[in-house]
Amino acid sequence: MKITPALLGLVLVLSADSLVQAQTAESITLYADRAGTDCSVSDTGVGTAIVYIFHVGTGTRGACEFRAPKPECWSGATWVGDNYAFPAVLGQSQGPYVTVAYPACLPLPIYIGKIVFDVTGTAQACCRYPVLPSVYYQSVVTIDCKNPAEPLPILGGSVVINEDASCPCERPVALESTTWGRVKSLYH
């Protein structure tokens, strides 16, 4: 089978679409920074560690429900509290659930808040800290913006405490937007 430039271009476009879909899978995930770009929390000394919560993906959403209890492998860390960006919150991250209602249907990504820990620097390397479903659902859920609203299953992301070469975390990949003209220009 001969691969023509047009067929190769179609494969590239379909592959790019798959990559974009993979990168925009909806989830509640954790980051080490307020910008939502660092997936590795450092716990190497006595002090405070903050884990930031984001609702990522595309579309608009009205609420979410999940939990994010401190993992057992994060030894020496003590949960101090949660601080959410929205006032309508039921529960807390360390409990059986936390439900966060957004003030309106908001476009994703959404900064949800932060979880604060006191740390001692004794955490082991490669401690994965995941977002889990609340005890009331089988998956992390979000509420769509339809009337009536429905809970939708989404993914739970994670951050790595004391990342090293044996356990790299999944850093967000910045994608460059392109046009069909730019793709075609590769073959002329």
NUDRENDO-598589 format. One record per residue: x, y, z of N, C-alpha, C, O in turn; residue in three letters. Coordinates in Angstrom, 2 decimals. Each point is the difference from the previous one (the first is absolute). Example, Ala and Ser with C-alpha at 12.3 -4.5 7.8 and 13.67 -1.06 7.14 Angstrom:
NUDRENDO-598589
SITE      n.xx      n.yy      n.zz     ca.xx     ca.yy     ca.zz      c.xx      c.yy      c.zz      o.xx      o.yy      o.zz   resn
SITE     13.19     -5.69      7.80     -0.89      1.19      0.00      0.90      1.20      0.00      1.04     -0.02      0.66    ala
SITE     -1.39      1.07     -1.38      0.82      1.19      0.06     -0.77      1.09      0.73      0.51      1.11      0.17    ser
This chain:
NUDRENDO-598589
SITE      n.xx      n.yy      n.zz     ca.xx     ca.yy     ca.zz      c.xx      c.yy      c.zz      o.xx      o.yy      o.zz   resn
SITE      0.84     -1.17      0.00     -0.84      1.17      0.00      0.89      1.24      0.00      0.89      0.14      0.84    met
SITE     -1.14      0.73     -1.77      0.77      1.23     -0.09     -0.65      1.07      0.87     -1.21      0.21     -0.05    lys
SITE      2.02      0.47      0.86     -0.52      1.07      0.84      0.23      1.32     -0.72      1.14      0.42     -0.19    ile
SITE     -2.20      0.20     -0.19      0.08      1.28     -0.69      0.09      1.13      1.01     -0.33     -0.20      1.17    thr
SITE      0.77      1.38     -1.60      0.03      1.14      0.93     -1.38      0.30      0.59     -0.10      0.40      1.16    pro
SITE     -0.96     -0.58     -1.95     -1.35      0.28      0.51     -0.37     -1.00      1.10     -0.55      0.39      1.03    ala
SITE      0.87     -1.68     -1.24     -0.29     -1.02      1.01      0.83      0.24      1.25     -0.51     -0.11      1.12    leu
SITE      1.78      0.44     -1.30      0.86      0.30      1.14     -0.54      1.20      0.77      0.01      0.01      1.24    leu
SITE     -0.47      1.00     -1.97     -0.59      1.18      0.65     -1.23     -0.37      0.81     -0.18      0.50      1.11    gly
SITE     -0.67     -1.37     -1.66     -1.21     -0.44      0.71      0.38     -0.76      1.26     -0.60      0.20      1.06    leu
SITE      1.60     -1.08     -1.16      0.46     -0.74      1.17      0.52      0.96      1.07     -0.30     -0.16      1.18    val
SITE      1.08      1.15     -1.61      0.52      0.99      0.95     -1.11      0.77      0.67      0.04      0.23      1.21    leu
SITE     -1.05      0.18     -1.98     -1.12      0.75      0.58     -0.77     -0.88      0.97     -0.35      0.45      1.09    val
SITE      0.07     -1.71     -1.46     -0.72     -0.90      0.90      0.82     -0.29      1.25     -0.55     -0.07      1.09    leu
SITE      1.87     -0.10     -1.25      0.86     -0.23      1.16      0.01      1.22      0.90     -0.04     -0.13      1.23    ser
SITE      0.10      1.31     -1.82     -0.02      1.23      0.79     -1.31      0.13      0.74     -0.02      0.41      1.17    ala
SITE     -1.10     -0.77     -1.83     -1.30      0.05      0.67     -0.02     -0.96      1.18     -0.53      0.33      1.06    asp
SITE      1.09     -1.53     -1.22      0.05     -0.97      1.09      0.85      0.53      1.14     -0.35     -0.18      1.17    ser
SITE      1.48      0.82     -1.50      0.86      0.57      1.03     -0.71      1.11      0.75      0.09      0.07      1.22    leu
SITE     -0.80      0.79     -1.94     -0.75      1.07      0.65     -1.06     -0.59      0.91     -0.17      0.48      1.13    val
SITE     -0.54     -1.52     -1.60     -1.02     -0.62      0.85      0.64     -0.60      1.24     -0.55      0.13      1.10    gln
SITE      1.70     -0.79     -1.25      0.67     -0.59      1.15      0.44      1.08      0.99     -0.08     -0.20      1.21    ala
SITE      0.54      1.33     -1.72      0.47      1.06      0.87     -1.16      0.76      0.65      0.21      0.66      1.02    gln
SITE     -1.40     -0.73     -1.58     -1.12      0.75      0.55     -1.01     -0.90      0.69     -1.13      0.43      0.24    thr
SITE      1.50     -1.67      0.08     -0.90     -0.88      0.73     -0.40      0.71      1.30      0.85      0.53      0.71    ala
SITE     -2.12     -0.53     -0.43     -0.49      0.73      1.18      0.37     -0.74      1.28     -0.17     -1.22      0.11    glu
SITE      0.66      1.98      0.87      0.37     -0.59      1.27      0.05      1.05      1.10      0.08      1.20     -0.26    ser
SITE     -0.13     -1.68      1.47      0.38      0.79      1.17      1.40     -0.47      0.30      0.22     -1.19      0.23    ile
SITE      0.73      2.11     -0.21      1.39     -0.42      0.19      0.72      0.95      0.94     -0.48      1.09      0.31    thr
SITE      1.64     -1.52      0.14      0.79      0.73      0.98      1.30      0.50     -0.63      0.57     -0.66     -0.87    leu
SITE     -0.12      1.83      1.33      1.25      0.58     -0.47      0.76      0.58      1.18     -0.57      0.24      1.06    tyr
SITE      1.87     -0.03     -1.26      0.85      0.59      1.03      0.04      1.52     -0.09      0.57      0.65      0.87    ala
SITE     -1.18     -0.08     -1.92      0.04      1.45     -0.17     -1.37      0.54     -0.39     -0.85     -0.72     -0.53    asp
SITE      0.64      1.99      0.80     -1.28      0.67     -0.26     -0.27      0.15     -1.49     -1.15      0.21     -0.40    arg
SITE      2.18     -0.32     -0.43     -0.17      0.10     -1.45     -0.47     -1.32     -0.62     -0.42     -0.03     -1.16    ala
SITE      0.48     -1.06      1.92     -0.43     -1.29     -0.53      0.98     -0.57     -1.02     -0.42     -0.58     -1.00    gly
SITE      1.72      0.76      1.25      1.00     -0.48     -0.95      1.00     -0.98      0.62      0.72     -0.67     -0.74    thr
SITE     -0.65      0.58      2.06      1.00     -0.83      0.66     -0.69     -1.15      0.73     -0.83      0.22      0.88    asp
SITE      1.17     -1.45     -1.25     -0.65     -1.18      0.59      0.88     -0.68      1.04     -0.25     -1.16      0.34    cys
SITE      1.26      1.85      0.17      0.92     -0.60      0.97      0.10      0.89      1.24      0.49      1.13     -0.07    ser
SITE     -0.95     -1.65      1.21      0.09      0.72      1.27      1.27     -0.43      0.71      0.30     -1.19      0.09    val
SITE      0.45      2.16      0.40      1.24     -0.30      0.72     -0.27      0.06      1.50     -0.50      0.99      0.52    ser
SITE      0.84     -2.07      0.17     -0.08     -0.06      1.46      1.38     -0.42      0.51      0.24     -1.17      0.29    asp
SITE      0.65      2.14     -0.20      1.38     -0.29      0.39      0.44      0.71      1.27      1.16     -0.10      0.40    thr
SITE     -2.08      0.82      0.23      0.35      0.71      1.22     -1.24      0.32      0.81     -1.12     -0.25     -0.45    gly
SITE      1.31      0.81      1.62     -1.11      0.39      0.86     -0.64      1.27     -0.56      0.70      0.94     -0.37    val
SITE     -2.03     -0.93      0.32     -0.69      1.19     -0.51     -1.41     -0.31     -0.44     -0.68     -0.86      0.56    gly
SITE      0.25      1.58     -1.58     -1.36     -0.14     -0.53      0.07     -0.45     -1.44      0.83      0.48     -0.77    thr
SITE     -1.69     -1.41      0.40     -0.15     -0.42     -1.39     -1.44      0.27     -0.41     -0.94     -0.30      0.74    ala
SITE      0.77      0.88     -1.91     -1.33      0.30     -0.52     -0.22     -0.79     -1.28      0.86     -0.02     -0.88    ile
SITE     -2.01     -0.63      0.79     -0.38     -0.75     -1.18     -1.23      0.71     -0.58     -1.00      0.19      0.69    val
SITE      1.09      0.18     -1.97     -1.06      0.77     -0.66     -0.92     -0.93     -0.79      0.46     -0.94     -0.65    tyr
SITE     -1.76      1.23      0.71     -1.02     -0.84     -0.63     -0.56      0.74     -1.21     -0.39      1.16      0.09    ile
SITE      0.36     -1.86     -1.23     -0.56      0.56     -1.23     -0.99     -0.95     -0.62      0.13     -1.22      0.10    phe
SITE     -1.14      1.79     -0.77     -0.93     -0.75     -0.84      0.43      0.32     -1.42     -0.21      1.12     -0.48    his
SITE      0.80     -2.09     -0.21      0.56      0.24     -1.33     -0.80     -0.73     -1.08     -0.70     -0.97      0.27    val
SITE      0.82      1.47     -1.48     -0.69     -0.57     -1.15     -0.54      1.11     -0.87      0.54      1.11     -0.01    gly
SITE     -1.60     -1.41     -0.71     -0.66      1.01     -0.83     -1.49     -0.02      0.30     -0.50     -0.97      0.58    thr
SITE     -0.19      2.00     -0.96     -1.44      0.09      0.25     -0.29      0.89      1.19      0.87      0.72      0.49    gly
SITE     -2.11     -0.79     -0.02     -0.42      0.77      1.17     -0.59     -0.97      1.03     -0.62     -1.00     -0.37    thr
SITE      0.82      1.30      1.63     -0.48     -0.85      1.08     -0.53      0.85      1.14      0.35      1.16      0.16    arg
SITE     -1.23     -1.79      0.66     -0.64      0.71      1.09      0.42     -0.43      1.39     -0.25      0.72      0.96    gly
SITE      0.90     -1.90     -0.83      0.40     -0.50      1.32      0.86     -1.24     -0.18      0.14     -0.51     -1.11    ala
SITE      0.44      0.04      2.22      0.75     -1.26     -0.02     -0.05     -0.63      1.38     -0.27      0.66      1.00    cys
SITE      0.54     -1.98     -0.96      0.06     -0.71      1.27      1.12     -1.03     -0.06      0.11     -0.75     -0.97    glu
SITE      0.72      0.73      2.02      1.18     -0.87      0.05      0.47     -0.05      1.45     -0.67      0.52      0.89    phe
SITE      1.80     -1.14     -0.67      0.73      0.10      1.27      1.48     -0.16     -0.32      0.37     -0.58     -1.02    arg
SITE      0.48      1.11      1.90      1.45     -0.07     -0.21      0.69     -0.17      1.34      0.73      0.89      0.45    ala
SITE     -0.95     -2.06      0.21      0.64     -0.21      1.30      1.51     -0.17     -0.16      0.47     -0.54     -1.00    pro
SITE      0.27      1.01      1.99      1.45     -0.13      0.00      0.35     -1.47     -0.11     -0.50     -0.83      0.76    lys
SITE      1.37      0.49     -1.73      0.36     -1.41     -0.15      0.89     -0.48      1.16      0.75      0.79      0.58    pro
SITE     -0.83     -2.08     -0.26      0.80     -0.56      1.09      1.50      0.16     -0.23      0.76      0.12      0.96    glu
SITE     -0.34     -0.11     -2.21      1.44      0.12     -0.29      0.55      1.39      0.30      1.22      0.19      0.00    cys
SITE     -2.09      0.80      0.25      0.48      1.35      0.31      0.22      0.11      1.50     -0.72      0.74      0.69    trp
SITE      1.70     -1.47     -0.18      0.29     -0.01      1.43      0.51      1.37      0.44      0.69      0.69     -0.75    ser
SITE     -1.03     -0.31      1.96      0.44      1.27      0.54     -0.84      1.19     -0.42      0.24      1.11      0.48    gly
SITE     -1.22     -1.31     -1.36     -0.87      1.11     -0.41     -1.28     -0.02      0.83     -0.57     -1.06      0.25    ala
SITE      0.14      2.23      0.18     -1.24      0.15      0.77     -0.90      0.97     -0.72      0.39      1.13     -0.30    thr
SITE     -1.61     -1.58      0.03     -0.97      0.86     -0.67     -0.36      1.17      0.91     -0.35     -0.21      1.16    trp
SITE      0.44      1.44     -1.68     -0.34      1.21      0.75     -1.41      0.46     -0.35     -0.77      0.37      0.88    val
SITE      0.44     -0.39     -2.18     -1.33      0.42     -0.42     -0.09      0.20     -1.49      0.99     -0.11     -0.73    gly
SITE     -2.20      0.40      0.30     -0.29      0.29     -1.41     -0.38      1.47     -0.12     -0.51      0.59      0.95    asp
SITE      0.77     -0.01     -2.10     -0.39      1.37     -0.29     -0.55      0.00     -1.43      0.76     -0.14     -0.96    asn
SITE     -2.07      0.29      0.83     -0.64     -0.08     -1.32     -0.27      1.38     -0.59     -0.21      0.97      0.72    tyr
SITE      0.22     -0.92     -2.03     -0.21      1.25     -0.73     -1.47      0.39     -0.06     -0.32      1.12     -0.41    ala
SITE     -0.58     -2.02      0.82     -1.44      0.26     -0.07     -0.63     -0.21      1.38      0.46     -0.85      0.76    phe
SITE     -1.49      1.62     -0.44     -0.58     -0.11      1.35     -0.92     -1.20      0.20     -0.19     -0.43      1.14    pro
SITE     -0.38     -0.12     -2.19     -0.96     -1.11      0.15      0.74     -1.34     -0.04      0.12     -0.62     -1.05    ala
SITE      0.35      0.20      2.22      0.76     -1.25      0.13     -0.59     -0.82      1.13     -0.25      0.51      1.09    val
SITE      0.03     -1.80     -1.35     -0.43     -0.94      1.03      1.09     -1.04      0.17      0.49     -0.55     -0.98    leu
SITE     -0.11      0.27      2.22      1.03     -1.00      0.26      1.39      0.59     -0.05      0.18      1.22     -0.03    gly
SITE      0.81     -2.12      0.01      1.40      0.41     -0.07      0.80     -1.09     -0.70     -0.43     -1.15     -0.08    gln
SITE      1.60      1.53     -0.41      0.81     -0.90     -0.82      0.36     -1.30      0.71      0.12     -1.04     -0.66    ser
SITE      0.05      1.06      1.96      0.44     -1.18      0.75     -1.16     -0.88      0.43      0.22     -1.09      0.53    gln
SITE     -1.44      1.53     -0.73     -1.17     -0.74      0.44     -0.52     -0.96     -1.06      0.69     -0.30     -0.97    gly
SITE     -1.91     -0.16      1.17     -0.57     -0.93     -0.98     -0.34      0.69     -1.33     -0.19     -0.68     -1.01    pro
SITE      0.10      2.01      1.02     -0.29      0.73     -1.24      0.24      1.48      0.22      0.03      0.49      1.13    tyr
SITE      0.14      0.22     -2.24     -0.11      1.45     -0.03     -0.76      0.32     -1.27      0.36     -0.45     -1.09    val
SITE     -1.42      1.23      1.23     -0.77      0.48     -1.14      0.22      1.49     -0.12     -0.20      0.75      0.95    thr
SITE      0.62     -0.33     -2.13      0.26      1.42     -0.26     -0.96      0.46     -1.08      0.04     -0.48     -1.13    val
SITE     -0.92      1.42      1.50     -0.93      0.58     -0.97      0.59      1.30     -0.53      0.35      0.89      0.78    ala
SITE     -0.24     -0.79     -2.10      0.50      1.23     -0.60     -1.14      1.02     -0.02     -1.17     -0.40     -0.01    tyr
SITE      1.47      1.69      0.00     -1.06      1.01      0.06     -0.85      0.08     -1.27     -1.07      0.62      0.01    pro
SITE      1.52     -1.25     -1.08     -0.71     -0.04     -1.28      0.63     -1.12     -0.82      0.94     -0.65      0.46    ala
SITE     -1.46      0.42     -1.64      0.67     -0.94     -0.91      1.26      0.69     -0.50     -0.08      0.98     -0.75    cys
SITE      1.23     -1.49      1.15      1.28      0.63     -0.32      0.76     -0.80     -1.04     -0.10     -1.23     -0.04    leu
SITE      0.87      1.92     -0.81      0.83     -0.71     -0.97      1.22     -0.62      0.68      0.61      0.61      0.88    pro
SITE     -0.26     -1.81     -1.30      1.19     -0.67      0.51      1.23      0.56     -0.71     -0.11      0.43     -1.14    leu
SITE      1.26     -0.43      1.78      0.32     -0.50      1.33     -0.43      0.96      1.10     -0.11      1.21     -0.22    pro
SITE     -0.13     -1.77      1.41     -0.45      0.77      1.15      0.93     -0.29      1.18      0.26     -1.16      0.34    ile
SITE      0.24      2.22      0.28      0.76     -0.15      1.24     -1.03     -0.21      1.12     -0.86      0.85      0.20    tyr
SITE      0.96     -1.97      0.52     -0.97     -0.33      1.04      0.46      0.47      1.37     -0.81      0.51      0.78    ile
SITE      2.08     -0.68     -0.47      0.49      0.39      1.32      1.31     -0.69      0.32      0.72     -0.46     -0.88    gly
SITE     -0.42      0.41      2.19      1.26     -0.61      0.41     -0.18     -0.79      1.28     -0.90      0.24      0.80    lys
SITE      1.82     -1.21     -0.63      0.07     -0.82      1.19      1.34      0.32      0.65      1.04     -0.05     -0.66    ile
SITE     -1.05      0.36      1.95      1.21      0.44      0.70      0.44     -1.07      0.99     -0.81     -0.56      0.74    val
SITE      2.11      0.27     -0.75      0.60     -0.98      0.90      1.19      0.60      0.71      0.73      0.82     -0.57    phe
SITE     -0.52     -1.21      1.82      1.28      0.22      0.68      0.83     -1.23     -0.31     -0.50     -1.12      0.07    asp
SITE      1.78      1.32     -0.41      0.85     -1.12     -0.38      1.29      0.00      0.83      0.42      1.02      0.54    val
SITE      0.19     -2.20     -0.46      1.22     -0.16      0.79      1.21     -0.38     -0.84      1.11     -0.10      0.52    thr
SITE     -1.31     -0.12     -1.82      1.10     -0.40     -0.86      0.33     -1.47      0.07      1.07     -0.42     -0.43    gly
SITE     -2.00     -0.38      0.95      0.26     -1.44      0.14     -0.79     -0.85     -1.00     -0.01     -1.22      0.12    thr
SITE     -0.63      1.85     -1.10     -0.77     -0.77     -0.98      0.93     -0.82     -0.87      1.09      0.44     -0.35    ala
SITE     -1.53     -1.63      0.01      0.79     -0.85     -0.89     -0.07      0.55     -1.42     -0.89      0.77     -0.33    gln
SITE      1.82     -1.18     -0.50      0.00      0.39     -1.40     -1.13     -0.73     -0.73     -0.40     -1.09      0.39    ala
SITE     -0.09      1.71     -1.42     -0.99     -0.61     -0.90     -1.35     -0.29      0.65     -0.64     -0.99     -0.32    cys
SITE      0.23      1.84      1.24     -1.31     -0.16      0.64     -1.06      0.64     -0.90     -0.01      1.22     -0.18    cys
SITE     -0.86     -2.03     -0.39     -1.04      0.51     -0.88     -1.22      0.41      0.83     -0.48     -0.76      0.84    arg
SITE      0.00      1.98     -1.08     -1.14      0.57      0.73     -1.14      0.19     -1.01      0.01      0.98     -0.75    tyr
SITE     -0.98     -1.91      0.73     -1.07      0.07     -0.99     -1.28      0.67      0.50     -0.24      0.11      1.20    pro
SITE     -0.56      0.33     -2.15     -1.38      0.42      0.27     -0.85     -1.25     -0.15      0.12     -0.74     -0.98    val
SITE     -0.99      0.50      1.96     -0.83     -1.21      0.03     -1.48      0.36     -0.10     -0.38      1.15      0.24    leu
SITE     -0.46     -2.12     -0.60     -1.45      0.25      0.02     -0.50      0.17      1.43      0.58     -0.54      0.94    pro
SITE     -1.65      1.29     -0.79     -0.64      0.07      1.32     -0.55     -1.39      0.32     -0.10     -0.85     -0.89    ser
SITE     -0.25      0.62      2.13     -0.53     -1.31      0.37     -1.38     -0.26     -0.60     -0.52     -1.11      0.09    val
SITE     -0.09      2.13     -0.69     -1.34     -0.14     -0.56     -0.03     -0.31     -1.49     -1.07     -0.28     -0.54    tyr
SITE      2.22      0.32     -0.13      0.07     -0.27     -1.43      1.15     -0.96     -0.28      0.91     -0.15      0.81    tyr
SITE     -0.97     -0.50     -1.96      1.08     -0.91     -0.41      1.13      0.74     -0.70      1.07     -0.58     -0.21    gln
SITE     -1.29      1.83     -0.17      1.05      0.80     -0.63     -0.12      1.43      0.50     -1.00      0.38      0.61    ser
SITE      2.02      0.40     -0.87     -0.08      1.44      0.24     -1.11      0.50     -0.92     -0.13     -0.48     -1.12    val
SITE     -0.68      1.44      1.58     -1.11      0.46     -0.83      0.00      1.52     -0.13      0.54      0.73      0.83    val
SITE     -1.17     -0.30     -1.90     -0.25      1.41     -0.23     -1.47      0.15     -0.36     -0.66     -0.98     -0.34    thr
SITE      0.16      2.19      0.42     -1.38      0.28     -0.38      0.03      0.81     -1.28      0.66      1.03     -0.09    ile
SITE     -1.41     -1.54     -0.93     -0.04      0.73     -1.25     -0.92      1.22      0.13     -0.57      0.24      1.06    asp
SITE      0.44      0.50     -2.12     -0.78      1.24      0.04     -1.33     -0.14     -0.72     -0.58      1.00     -0.43    cys
SITE      0.08     -2.21      0.31     -1.30     -0.24     -0.61     -1.09      0.20      1.05      0.28      0.08      1.20    lys
SITE     -1.50      0.00     -1.67     -1.13      0.11      0.91     -0.95     -1.16     -0.30     -0.61      0.01     -1.07    asn
SITE      0.46     -0.99      1.93      0.60     -0.13      1.32      1.47     -0.43     -0.09      0.40     -0.70     -0.93    pro
SITE      0.37      1.13      1.91      1.42     -0.32      0.06      0.20     -1.47      0.32     -0.79     -0.60      0.73    ala
SITE      1.84      0.02     -1.28      0.30     -1.41      0.23      1.44     -0.15      0.48      0.88      0.71     -0.48    glu
SITE     -0.63     -1.65      1.41      1.40     -0.27      0.37      0.67     -0.81     -1.12     -0.59     -0.95     -0.53    pro
SITE      1.80      1.33      0.19      0.77     -0.69     -1.04      1.29     -0.54      0.61      0.67      0.70      0.75    leu
SITE     -0.30     -1.95     -1.07      1.26     -0.53      0.50      1.18      0.65     -0.72     -0.03      0.17     -1.22    pro
SITE      1.06      0.19      1.98      1.23      0.55     -0.57      1.18     -0.67      0.69     -0.18     -0.82      0.90    ile
SITE      1.37      1.16     -1.32      1.21     -0.60      0.56      0.47      0.73      1.26     -0.37      1.15      0.24    leu
SITE      1.16     -1.84      0.53      0.68      0.60      1.14      1.49      0.01     -0.30      0.58     -1.05     -0.29    gly
SITE      0.04      2.20      0.34      1.43      0.11     -0.27      0.80     -0.14      1.28     -0.55     -0.26      1.07    gly
SITE      1.87      0.46     -1.19      0.84     -0.13      1.19      1.23      0.89     -0.12      0.32      0.53     -1.06    ser
SITE      0.34     -0.38      2.19      1.28      0.69      0.09      0.96     -0.99      0.67     -0.44     -0.91      0.70    val
SITE      1.74      1.09     -0.92      0.99     -0.88      0.62      0.75      0.77      1.07      0.49      1.11     -0.25    val
SITE     -0.40     -1.70      1.43      0.78      0.58      1.08      1.43     -0.53     -0.14      0.20     -1.21     -0.10    ile
SITE      0.77      2.11      0.08      1.42     -0.36     -0.12      0.27     -0.85     -1.24      0.49     -1.13      0.09    asn
SITE     -0.81      1.68     -1.23      0.25     -0.65     -1.29      1.51     -0.23     -0.18      0.82      0.83      0.40    glu
SITE     -0.48     -1.95     -1.02      1.37     -0.22     -0.45     -0.04     -0.68     -1.36     -1.08     -0.16     -0.57    asp
SITE      2.23     -0.24      0.03      0.06     -0.54     -1.35     -0.79     -1.30     -0.16     -0.41     -0.33     -1.11    ala
SITE      0.18     -0.39      2.19     -0.73     -1.27     -0.09     -1.51      0.18     -0.01     -0.74     -0.96     -0.25    ser
SITE      0.25      2.18      0.52     -1.45      0.21      0.08     -0.39      1.37     -0.55     -0.59      0.80      0.73    cys
SITE      0.90     -0.52     -1.97     -0.35      1.33     -0.51     -1.51      0.20     -0.01     -0.76     -0.91     -0.34    pro
SITE      0.35      2.11      0.70     -1.44      0.28     -0.03     -0.41      0.39     -1.41      0.85      0.24     -0.86    cys
SITE     -2.14     -0.17      0.63     -0.54      0.30     -1.32     -0.19      1.49     -0.15     -1.05      0.55      0.35    glu
SITE      2.07      0.11     -0.87     -0.06      1.45     -0.17     -0.94      0.35     -1.14     -0.06     -0.71     -1.01    arg
SITE     -0.67      1.82      1.16     -0.85      0.44     -1.10      0.86      0.33     -1.22      1.09      0.55      0.13    pro
SITE     -1.60     -0.89     -1.30      0.72      0.27     -1.24     -0.65      1.18     -0.68     -1.20     -0.01     -0.27    val
SITE      1.99      1.04      0.00     -0.52      1.15     -0.73     -0.07     -0.35     -1.47      0.98     -0.45     -0.59    ala
SITE     -2.14      0.65      0.00     -0.18     -0.28     -1.41     -0.05      1.30     -0.78     -0.65      0.96      0.40    leu
SITE      1.35     -0.95     -1.52     -0.01      1.17     -0.86     -1.20     -0.11     -0.92     -0.18     -1.01     -0.67    glu
SITE     -0.63      2.06      0.63     -1.13     -0.04     -0.92      0.52      0.15     -1.42      1.03      0.63     -0.23    ser
SITE     -1.76     -1.20     -0.71      0.41      0.06     -1.39     -1.21      0.16     -0.89     -1.14     -0.08      0.47    thr
SITE      1.38      0.29     -1.73     -1.07      0.10     -0.99      0.25     -1.04     -1.07      1.11     -0.52     -0.12    thr
SITE     -2.13      0.22     -0.66      0.13     -0.95     -1.10      1.03      0.51     -1.00      0.75     -0.79     -0.57    trp
SITE     -0.69      2.08      0.36      0.98      0.59     -0.91      1.43     -0.27      0.44      0.87     -0.27     -0.82    gly
SITE     -0.64      0.35      2.13      1.35     -0.26      0.52      0.37     -1.47     -0.16      1.15     -0.32     -0.27    arg
SITE     -2.13     -0.58      0.45      0.26     -1.43     -0.20      0.33     -0.26     -1.47      0.96     -0.70     -0.31    val
SITE     -1.76      1.26     -0.61      0.23     -0.19     -1.44      1.35      0.56     -0.42      0.65     -0.55     -0.88    lys
SITE     -0.23      1.64      1.49      1.26      0.62     -0.40      1.20     -0.90      0.28      1.07      0.19     -0.58    ser
SITE     -1.23     -1.17      1.46      1.08     -0.94      0.28      0.34     -0.86     -1.20      1.10     -0.55     -0.08    leu
SITE     -2.03      0.42     -0.88      0.16     -0.93     -1.12      0.24      0.72     -1.32     -0.05     -0.65     -1.04    tyr
SITE      0.29      1.92      1.03      0.26      0.74     -1.24      1.43      0.44     -0.08      0.39      0.63     -0.98    his
